[in-house]
Amino acid sequence: MINKKVDNIQQALKGVEDNMTLMLGGFGLCGIPENAIAELVKRNVKGLKCISNNAGVDDFGLGLLLQGKQIDKMTSSYVGENDEFERQMLSGDLEVELIPQGTLAERCRAAQAGFPAFYTPAGYGTEVAEGKETRAFNGKMYVLEHAFDADFAFVKAWKGDSAGNLVFKGTARNFNPNMCGAAKITVAEVEELVPVGALDPNEIHIPGIFVQRIFQGENYEKRIEQRTVRKRD
Amino acid sequence: MLDKNGIAKRIAKEVQDGYYVNLGIGIPTLVANFVRDDIEVEFQSENGVLGMGPFPFEGEEDADIINAGKQTITTLDGASFFDSATSFSMIRGKHVDLTILGAMEVAENGDIANWKIPGRMVKGMGGAMDLVASAENIIVAMMHTNKRGESKLLKSCSLPLTGVNCVKKIVTNLAVLEVTGDGFKLLERAPDVTVEAIQKATEGNLIIEGDIPEMVI
């Protein structure tokens, strides 16, 4: 098997530089690459263009990169949980491209799958479609959207092996599989790195071919944004 | 007049056996509490789960299992998890039967605005633009007027649009209305609400034909 395993976070992020475009998996704080984000903060790389569904909260997730003014541009679908984000956006310090969530997922998937662009009905007739090519198919209007072009994709999986095969858990899956292989280099961090052969090939969500580096993650906080429970009767 | 739970209760009557349903954040989320238990319905959450169950018992929350509102949830037997691209394949591909979402404004031609107030609130559209662009059956759940008492049912939307010509039905604290293209056709009025009161709270063209029955909830 081709070995994708790297021994530490420094090797995992080798080659990350200022002004790069990064994809980061996760929905809210669920399934975010916590280790990669912590290392990006530590390295203090600047001028980043980040593609991620959300922007974290003020003191966790991508919010940590925003605090350090490390991000120049965010491409997201929803940013409601982050006051610092809203401040930087409204003041013009941060360039923001808000796009429909399905379009964000598909622009990742298109990059992964080798499609330069695709038509979607989402956003037709709204400001999202301004300046974009539109076209009718079978009497309905669609907007042309392009595949992302990113330098690194940072994803988080539940389990993985040194061949780069990944298995996700629950809704922590979200954008992570769509970002694998959608950037020049995909770096996967996993809660449990298992030996090759330990994962059932029938149950692998992302084959290792889409992953260039994999490492054992550490100290996952897995913060819950909205802890909702019901009472026992 | 209905409260938020009342709106959810009335909308729950629109949910039919065998439906896959996507619920938006806010009042729509409450609909799940009122669906008849003698029918089979599956709730889809766009962050990647089909077959959502109730909130977990205290101590059983799992950070890896949440809904689109980032709330901890449980799953029912037969549930499935999937990635975001697959989730929106379900939505854009019209596999979801009913979409229920909130709105800031709805226009009489079915346009909807619910994602941005320029210069003031810019949270983003999330999955709303994908949902309204594709769903065949969209019900809007909202209060009839905003906090300043202004109508949310308008001749045309003043806020940036989420989608065009897409809303089919609206359930508010005052009424059930069908969006016909020519205006809002009044179908039902909430308990103890007069047609005059609905007319007063509706800026767009209100179509009133014959006697308007009171909602049965």
Interface residues (C-beta under 8 A of the other chain):
Chain A: F27 G28 L29 C30 G31 N53 S76 S77 Y78 V79 G80 E81 E86 M89 L90 V96 L98 I99 P100 Q101 G102 T103 L104 A105 E106 C108 R109 T120 P121 A122 G123 Y124 G125 T126 E127 V128 W158 F168 K169 G170 T171 A172 R173 N174 F175 N176 P177 N178 H205 K222 R223 I224 E225 Q226 R227 T228 V229 R230 K231 R232
Chain B: S45 E46 N47 G48 V49 P54 F55 P56 F57 E58 G59 E60 E61 D62 A63 D64 I65 I66 N67 A68 G69 K70 Q71 T72 I73 F81 F82 D83 S84 A85 S87 F88 I91 R92 D111 G119 V122 K123 G124 M125 G126 G127 A128 M129 D130 A133 S134 P160 L161 T162 G163 V164
